[in-house]
Amino acid sequence: MNVYRFIAQKISRKSTKKAGFTHILYLIAITSIAVAISVVLLSFSVLLGFKEAIKSKVFSFSGHIRIVKTSNNQSFEEPPVPTRSQIIAQRSNISYIEHLQYYVQKPSVVKVKDNVQGVLLKGVDKNFRFSDFAANMKAGRWLKFSDKEESKELVISELISKKLNISVGDSLILIFVQKPPRFRKLSVVGIYNSGVAMFDEKVMLTDLRVLQKVNNWGDSLVSGYEIFLKNFDEIAENSKDLEQYIPFDLQQQLITVKHFDTFEWLSLLDNNVVIILIVILLVASFNIISIVLITIMERTQMIGILKALGAKNGQISRIFLWQGMQMLFWGLFWGNLFTICLVLSQYYGRWIPLDAQSYFVSYVPMTWDFSVWIVANLGVASLLVLVMTIPMYFSLRISPVKAIRFV
C-alpha cells in the first residue's frame, strides 16, 4: 500500500471518530462541499426547469416559427395563406422541421349577460400538437374533430371563465364584427390555465373550420403555418435556411422576436444564476482553504518528523491531498444524494409553490439533465482540489526543526 495514502487513511479515521476539534473540522468540510454542490445542482435544475416550462407554454400557442402573409397589417386578423405552397411541398426535404400545423386566427366579442369580453379565437385542426398544450388543461377535455363537419366546441381560459362566470358545458355566443356581422354558438368543453397572462386574458381555441366558414375561405386558406423545430437552440440558423423555401409573398415570424420581452427576461436569469454560483463557490473555497490550513497546522509536528526522515514537500502534500479527496468524495456524495431527493420530490410532488401571476408557473419547476450534473460535479471537484493545494504550498515550506518544535 502507498505509505502516504496509508497515513492519510489513519488521519481520516481519527477525524471520523468523535475526537473533538478534528471531528468538527471534518464535518464542516464535508458539509461545506455538500452545500456547494447542492446549490450548484439546484440552481441549474431550477434554471433549466423554469426556462423549459415557460418556453413550453409559449410554444404551445405559437410554435417556434410562424409563416404568415407579408403585409403591414398590425391587427390580430391576418390575411389568408394557401394551404398549398412551396414550403408545404418541400416539407419532407427539410430535416430540421419536427412538426408543421395550420391555424386560423380571428378576433371576436363574447357577451354573457352584462359582461362583455374581447377575445382572440385560434382555430386548429386534428394535426394540432396537443402534447405541448396538455399540461395547460385544468378542466373538461380537448376538442373533438370530425371528418364530416366542423366541431362546434370551445376551449377557454380559466381567467375568462371566471370573468364571464361560465364553466364546462355552457354555451357562448361569439360575435364577429365584420360586414355583415356574424354569430356563432359554441359549447365550452374545456378550460385551460397557462399562467401566461398575454394568452389567458384573450385566447380561446376552436375548430379551424369554424373560422374558415366565418371568413368564407373554404378549406384552402388559413392564417398561417406554425413550425416546430427539432432543436430550438438552432432557430436562427434554421430560419436563414428556411428562406429558400418561402415564397416572396410570405414571411417568417420567429417566436424569439414576437415575444422578445419574455425571452430577454429568461436570458437575464442566466446572469442571476452565475452570480449566485460565484458567491457560493467562493464561500466554499474559503472554507476548504481554512479547514485544510488548520488541519495542516494541527499536524505540523508530524510534518516535521516526516521531513526529518527525508520526505519531500510534494510527498507530504499527498497525505493531505488524499485526506482532502476523501472529504471531497463524501461531500459530493451527500450533496448529490440530497439534491436528487429534493429534485425528484419537487418534480412529482410540486410542493414548493410560486405566484403564477409573477412567474407564469404555480410551482418551482425542476428538471434533470444528466450531462449538466456530470459537468457540474467535475467542475466543483476540480475547483476544490485546486483550492486545497493553496494552503499546502505555503504551510509545507516550514523547516523540519521549527515544525518539530511547533506547539
C-alpha positions as CSV (number, residue, x, y, z in Angstrom):
1,M,0.0,0.0,0.0
2,N,1.1,3.6,-0.7
3,V,2.6,4.9,2.6
4,Y,1.1,8.4,2.0
5,R,-2.3,7.0,1.4
6,F,-1.9,4.8,4.5
7,I,-1.1,7.8,6.7
8,A,-4.0,9.8,5.2
9,Q,-6.4,7.0,5.9
10,K,-5.2,6.8,9.5
11,I,-5.7,10.6,10.0
12,S,-9.1,10.4,8.4
13,R,-10.2,7.5,10.6
14,K,-9.3,9.6,13.6
15,S,-11.2,12.5,12.1
16,T,-14.3,10.5,11.6
17,K,-14.4,9.4,15.2
18,K,-15.8,11.9,17.7
19,A,-12.4,13.3,18.6
20,G,-13.4,16.9,19.4
21,F,-12.0,19.7,17.3
22,T,-10.7,17.5,14.4
23,H,-14.0,15.7,14.1
24,I,-15.8,19.1,13.9
25,L,-13.5,20.3,11.2
26,Y,-14.0,17.1,9.2
27,L,-17.8,17.5,9.4
28,I,-17.6,21.2,8.5
29,A,-15.5,20.4,5.4
30,I,-17.9,17.7,4.2
31,T,-21.0,20.0,4.9
32,S,-19.4,22.9,3.0
33,I,-18.7,20.7,0.0
34,A,-22.2,19.2,0.2
35,V,-23.9,22.6,0.4
36,A,-21.8,24.0,-2.5
37,I,-22.5,21.1,-4.9
38,S,-26.2,21.0,-3.8
39,V,-26.7,24.8,-4.5
40,V,-24.9,24.4,-7.9
41,L,-27.0,21.5,-9.0
42,L,-30.3,23.0,-7.7
43,S,-29.5,26.3,-9.5
44,F,-29.1,24.5,-12.8
45,S,-32.1,22.3,-12.2
46,V,-34.4,25.2,-11.3
47,L,-33.0,27.4,-14.1
48,L,-33.3,24.7,-16.8
49,G,-36.7,23.6,-15.5
50,F,-38.0,27.2,-15.3
51,K,-36.9,28.1,-18.8
52,E,-38.2,24.8,-20.2
53,A,-41.6,25.4,-18.5
54,I,-42.0,29.0,-19.8
55,K,-40.8,28.1,-23.3
56,S,-43.2,25.1,-23.5
57,K,-46.1,27.4,-22.6
58,V,-45.3,30.0,-25.2
59,F,-44.5,27.3,-27.9
60,S,-47.9,25.6,-27.3
61,F,-49.7,28.8,-28.5
62,S,-47.3,29.9,-31.3
63,G,-44.8,27.2,-32.3
64,H,-41.2,28.1,-32.9
65,I,-41.7,29.9,-36.3
66,R,-44.9,31.2,-37.9
67,I,-45.2,31.6,-41.6
68,V,-47.7,34.3,-42.5
69,K,-48.7,36.6,-45.3
70,T,-46.3,39.5,-46.0
71,S,-48.3,42.7,-45.1
72,N,-48.3,45.8,-42.9
73,N,-51.4,44.7,-41.1
74,Q,-51.0,45.2,-37.4
75,S,-54.4,43.7,-36.3
76,F,-55.0,40.3,-34.9
77,E,-56.8,39.2,-38.1
78,E,-54.2,38.1,-40.6
79,P,-54.6,37.9,-44.4
80,P,-55.1,34.4,-45.8
81,V,-52.3,32.0,-46.8
82,P,-53.0,29.0,-49.1
83,T,-52.7,25.5,-47.6
84,R,-50.5,24.6,-50.5
85,S,-47.3,26.4,-51.0
86,Q,-43.6,25.8,-51.8
87,I,-42.8,25.1,-48.1
88,I,-45.6,22.6,-47.8
89,A,-44.5,20.8,-51.0
90,Q,-40.9,20.7,-49.8
91,R,-41.8,19.8,-46.1
92,S,-40.3,16.2,-46.4
93,N,-37.0,17.6,-47.6
94,I,-36.5,20.0,-44.6
95,S,-34.9,17.8,-42.0
96,Y,-34.9,20.3,-39.1
97,I,-38.7,20.7,-39.1
98,E,-40.3,18.3,-36.5
99,H,-43.9,19.4,-36.9
100,L,-46.0,21.8,-39.1
101,Q,-49.6,22.7,-38.5
102,Y,-52.2,25.2,-39.8
103,Y,-54.0,27.8,-37.8
104,V,-56.7,30.5,-38.3
105,Q,-56.8,33.5,-36.0
106,K,-59.7,35.9,-35.7
107,P,-60.8,38.5,-33.0
108,S,-64.3,38.3,-31.6
109,V,-66.6,39.6,-28.9
110,V,-68.3,37.4,-26.2
111,K,-71.3,38.8,-24.3
112,V,-72.7,36.9,-21.3
113,K,-75.5,38.9,-19.6
114,D,-73.9,42.2,-18.6
115,N,-70.3,41.0,-19.2
116,V,-68.6,41.8,-22.5
117,Q,-65.2,40.3,-23.3
118,G,-63.0,40.9,-26.3
119,V,-61.3,37.6,-27.3
120,L,-59.0,36.1,-29.9
121,L,-60.1,32.9,-31.4
122,K,-57.4,30.5,-32.6
123,G,-58.7,27.8,-34.9
124,V,-56.7,24.5,-35.0
125,D,-57.3,21.1,-36.6
126,K,-56.6,17.5,-35.6
127,N,-53.0,18.0,-36.5
128,F,-52.5,20.4,-33.7
129,R,-49.6,19.3,-31.4
130,F,-51.7,18.8,-28.3
131,S,-48.9,17.2,-26.3
132,D,-47.4,20.7,-25.7
133,F,-50.8,22.1,-24.7
134,A,-52.0,19.2,-22.5
135,A,-50.2,20.5,-19.4
136,N,-52.3,23.7,-19.5
137,M,-55.7,21.8,-19.3
138,K,-57.4,22.3,-16.0
139,A,-61.0,21.1,-16.5
140,G,-63.1,19.3,-19.2
141,R,-61.5,17.9,-22.3
142,W,-59.8,18.8,-25.5
143,L,-61.7,19.5,-28.8
144,K,-63.0,16.5,-30.7
145,F,-62.6,16.7,-34.5
146,S,-64.9,15.1,-37.0
147,D,-64.1,14.3,-40.6
148,K,-67.6,15.2,-41.8
149,E,-68.2,18.6,-40.2
150,E,-66.7,21.3,-38.0
151,S,-66.6,20.8,-34.3
152,K,-68.7,23.5,-32.6
153,E,-66.7,23.3,-29.4
154,L,-64.6,25.7,-27.5
155,V,-61.7,25.6,-25.0
156,I,-61.4,28.8,-22.9
157,S,-59.0,30.0,-20.3
158,E,-59.7,29.8,-16.6
159,L,-59.3,33.6,-16.3
160,I,-62.1,34.2,-18.9
161,S,-64.3,31.6,-17.3
162,K,-64.1,33.5,-14.0
163,K,-64.7,36.9,-15.6
164,L,-67.8,35.6,-17.5
165,N,-68.9,33.2,-14.8
166,I,-69.1,30.3,-17.2
167,S,-68.0,26.7,-16.9
168,V,-67.7,23.4,-18.9
169,G,-71.0,22.6,-20.6
170,D,-72.1,26.2,-21.0
171,S,-72.6,27.7,-24.5
172,L,-71.3,31.1,-25.7
173,I,-72.5,33.4,-28.5
174,L,-69.5,34.8,-30.3
175,I,-69.9,38.0,-32.3
176,F,-67.6,38.6,-35.3
177,V,-67.5,42.3,-36.1
178,Q,-67.5,42.4,-39.9
179,K,-69.7,43.2,-42.9
180,P,-72.2,41.6,-42.4
181,P,-71.7,40.7,-38.7
182,R,-71.7,37.0,-38.0
183,F,-72.6,35.0,-34.9
184,R,-71.6,31.5,-33.8
185,K,-72.8,29.5,-30.9
186,L,-70.1,27.3,-29.4
187,S,-70.1,24.9,-26.5
188,V,-67.4,25.1,-23.8
189,V,-65.8,21.7,-23.4
190,G,-62.5,22.5,-21.7
191,I,-60.8,25.1,-19.6
192,Y,-57.0,25.8,-19.6
193,N,-54.7,27.8,-17.5
194,S,-51.2,28.5,-19.0
195,G,-50.2,31.1,-16.3
196,V,-49.1,33.4,-19.1
197,A,-51.4,36.5,-18.9
198,M,-50.9,37.5,-22.6
199,F,-52.6,34.3,-23.6
200,D,-55.0,33.6,-20.7
201,E,-56.6,37.1,-21.0
202,K,-57.9,36.6,-24.6
203,V,-57.1,33.3,-26.4
204,M,-59.8,30.7,-27.0
205,L,-59.3,27.6,-29.1
206,T,-61.8,26.1,-31.5
207,D,-62.1,24.1,-34.7
208,L,-60.2,25.7,-37.6
209,R,-63.1,25.1,-39.9
210,V,-65.5,27.3,-37.8
211,L,-63.4,30.3,-38.6
212,Q,-62.8,29.4,-42.2
213,K,-66.5,29.4,-42.7
214,V,-66.9,32.8,-40.9
215,N,-64.2,34.2,-43.3
216,N,-65.7,32.5,-46.4
217,W,-62.3,31.0,-47.0
218,G,-63.3,27.4,-47.7
219,D,-60.8,24.7,-46.7
220,S,-57.9,26.0,-48.9
221,L,-57.0,29.1,-46.9
222,V,-55.6,29.6,-43.4
223,S,-54.0,32.4,-41.4
224,G,-50.6,30.8,-41.5
225,Y,-48.4,27.8,-40.6
226,E,-46.8,27.1,-37.2
227,I,-43.4,25.3,-37.4
228,F,-41.8,23.3,-34.5
229,L,-38.1,22.7,-34.9
230,K,-36.2,19.6,-33.8
231,N,-33.7,21.9,-32.0
232,F,-35.0,25.2,-30.8
233,D,-31.4,26.4,-30.0
234,E,-30.7,26.4,-33.7
235,I,-33.7,28.7,-34.6
236,A,-31.5,31.4,-36.1
237,E,-29.6,29.0,-38.4
238,N,-32.8,27.2,-39.4
239,S,-34.6,30.4,-40.1
240,K,-31.9,31.5,-42.5
241,D,-32.1,28.2,-44.4
242,L,-35.9,28.3,-44.4
243,E,-35.9,31.4,-46.5
244,Q,-35.2,29.4,-49.7
245,Y,-38.5,27.5,-49.3
246,I,-40.7,30.5,-48.6
247,P,-42.4,32.3,-51.5
248,F,-41.9,36.1,-51.8
249,D,-45.4,36.9,-50.5
250,L,-44.9,35.0,-47.2
251,Q,-42.7,35.9,-44.3
252,Q,-41.4,34.3,-41.0
253,Q,-42.3,35.4,-37.5
254,L,-39.7,34.0,-35.0
255,I,-41.1,33.3,-31.6
256,T,-37.9,34.9,-30.1
257,V,-38.8,38.2,-31.9
258,K,-42.6,38.0,-31.5
259,H,-42.2,37.6,-27.7
260,F,-38.9,39.3,-27.3
261,D,-39.5,40.6,-23.8
262,T,-40.2,37.1,-22.5
263,F,-37.1,35.5,-23.9
264,E,-35.0,38.5,-22.9
265,W,-36.2,38.0,-19.3
266,L,-35.3,34.4,-19.5
267,S,-31.8,35.2,-20.7
268,L,-31.4,37.6,-17.7
269,L,-31.9,34.6,-15.4
270,D,-28.6,33.1,-16.5
271,N,-26.8,36.2,-15.1
272,N,-28.5,35.8,-11.8
273,V,-27.6,32.1,-11.5
274,V,-23.9,32.9,-12.5
275,I,-23.7,35.5,-9.6
276,I,-25.2,33.0,-7.1
277,L,-22.8,30.2,-8.2
278,I,-19.8,32.5,-7.9
279,V,-20.7,33.6,-4.4
280,I,-21.4,30.0,-3.2
281,L,-18.2,28.6,-4.7
282,L,-16.1,31.5,-3.2
283,V,-17.5,30.8,0.2
284,A,-17.0,27.1,-0.2
285,S,-13.4,27.7,-1.4
286,F,-12.5,29.9,1.6
287,N,-14.0,27.3,3.9
288,I,-11.9,24.5,2.4
289,I,-8.8,26.6,2.4
290,S,-9.3,27.4,6.1
291,I,-10.0,23.8,7.0
292,V,-7.0,22.4,5.1
293,L,-4.8,25.0,6.6
294,I,-6.0,24.3,10.2
295,T,-5.6,20.5,9.5
296,I,-2.0,21.0,8.4
297,M,-1.2,23.3,11.4
298,E,-2.6,20.6,13.6
299,R,-0.3,18.1,12.0
300,T,2.8,20.3,12.0
301,Q,4.9,18.1,14.2
302,M,4.1,15.1,12.1
303,I,5.2,17.1,9.1
304,G,8.5,17.9,10.8
305,I,9.2,14.3,11.6
306,L,8.4,13.2,8.1
307,K,10.7,15.9,6.7
308,A,13.5,14.8,9.1
309,L,13.1,11.3,7.7
310,G,13.7,12.6,4.2
311,A,10.1,13.2,2.9
312,K,9.8,16.0,0.4
313,N,7.1,18.6,0.3
314,G,5.4,17.0,-2.7
315,Q,5.3,13.6,-0.9
316,I,3.8,15.1,2.3
317,S,1.2,17.1,0.4
318,R,-0.1,13.8,-1.0
319,I,-1.1,12.8,2.5
320,F,-3.3,15.9,2.9
321,L,-4.5,15.6,-0.7
322,W,-5.7,12.1,0.0
323,Q,-7.4,13.3,3.1
324,G,-9.0,16.2,1.2
325,M,-10.1,13.8,-1.6
326,Q,-11.9,11.7,1.0
327,M,-13.7,14.8,2.3
328,L,-14.5,15.8,-1.2
329,F,-15.9,12.4,-2.1
330,W,-18.3,12.3,0.9
331,G,-19.2,15.9,0.4
332,L,-20.2,15.3,-3.2
333,F,-21.9,12.1,-2.3
334,W,-24.2,13.6,0.3
335,G,-24.7,16.8,-1.7
336,N,-25.8,14.8,-4.8
337,L,-28.0,12.5,-2.8
338,F,-29.8,15.4,-1.1
339,T,-30.3,17.2,-4.4
340,I,-31.6,14.1,-6.2
341,C,-34.2,13.5,-3.5
342,L,-35.2,17.2,-3.5
343,V,-35.5,17.4,-7.3
344,L,-37.5,14.2,-7.6
345,S,-39.9,15.2,-4.7
346,Q,-40.5,18.6,-6.3
347,Y,-40.8,17.2,-9.8
348,Y,-43.5,14.7,-8.8
349,G,-45.0,16.4,-5.7
350,R,-44.7,20.1,-6.7
351,W,-44.8,21.1,-3.0
352,I,-42.8,24.3,-3.4
353,P,-45.4,26.9,-4.7
354,L,-44.9,30.1,-6.8
355,D,-47.1,33.1,-7.6
356,A,-48.3,32.2,-11.1
357,Q,-49.1,35.8,-11.9
358,S,-45.5,36.8,-11.4
359,Y,-43.6,33.7,-12.5
360,F,-46.0,32.1,-15.1
361,V,-46.0,28.8,-13.2
362,S,-47.7,27.9,-9.9
363,Y,-44.7,25.8,-8.6
364,V,-41.0,25.7,-8.8
365,P,-40.2,23.7,-11.9
366,M,-37.1,21.4,-11.8
367,T,-35.6,19.3,-14.5
368,W,-32.9,16.6,-14.6
369,D,-30.1,16.9,-17.1
370,F,-27.5,14.2,-16.6
371,S,-24.8,15.9,-18.7
372,V,-25.2,19.1,-16.7
373,W,-24.9,17.3,-13.4
374,I,-21.7,15.5,-14.6
375,V,-20.1,18.7,-15.7
376,A,-21.1,20.5,-12.5
377,N,-19.7,17.8,-10.3
378,L,-16.4,17.7,-12.3
379,G,-16.2,21.4,-12.2
380,V,-16.8,21.8,-8.5
381,A,-14.4,18.9,-7.7
382,S,-11.7,20.3,-9.9
383,L,-12.0,23.8,-8.3
384,L,-11.9,22.4,-4.8
385,V,-8.9,20.1,-5.5
386,L,-7.1,23.2,-6.9
387,V,-8.1,25.2,-3.9
388,M,-6.7,22.5,-1.5
389,T,-3.2,22.9,-2.9
390,I,-3.0,26.6,-2.0
391,P,-2.6,26.2,1.8
392,M,-0.4,23.2,1.3
393,Y,2.1,25.2,-0.8
394,F,2.6,27.8,1.9
395,S,2.3,25.6,5.0
396,L,4.7,22.9,3.9
397,R,7.6,25.3,3.4
398,I,8.3,25.4,7.1
399,S,11.7,23.9,8.1
400,P,11.8,20.4,9.9
401,V,13.3,21.9,13.1
402,K,10.6,24.5,13.5
403,A,7.9,22.0,12.6
404,I,9.1,19.5,15.3
405,R,9.3,22.3,17.9
406,F,5.8,23.6,17.0
407,V,3.4,23.6,19.8
